[in-house]
């Protein structure tokens, strides 16, 4: 129905930037409403990072406001997360998220920020 493939994770130093991408494919990819990013650090629960609706409404977690920017290309069924001024506490597996009526998840991409 909807498959999500993330890319762009990696290892960076504190203060550097990374850009994550997530492409949706499948029979229902073109009608996805909300897309976004969650993350899960070791020993912690998965938390919402940022979401964007088809209409362009955006929400950010307080911890990333002013540093991360989410955007979306409707025609390409792709969502992006530009992460600037990265901190060691941003280290986590980042999961792409999409929803129509049910949620769909990507396989996750590791982001590691060294101090």
Secondary structure, 3 states (H helix, E strand, C coil): CCEEEEECCEEEECCCCEEEEEEEECCCHHHCCEEEEEEECCCCCCEEEEEECCCCCEEECHHHCCCEEEEEECCCCEEEEEECCCCHHHCEEEEEEEECCCEEECCCEEEEEEC
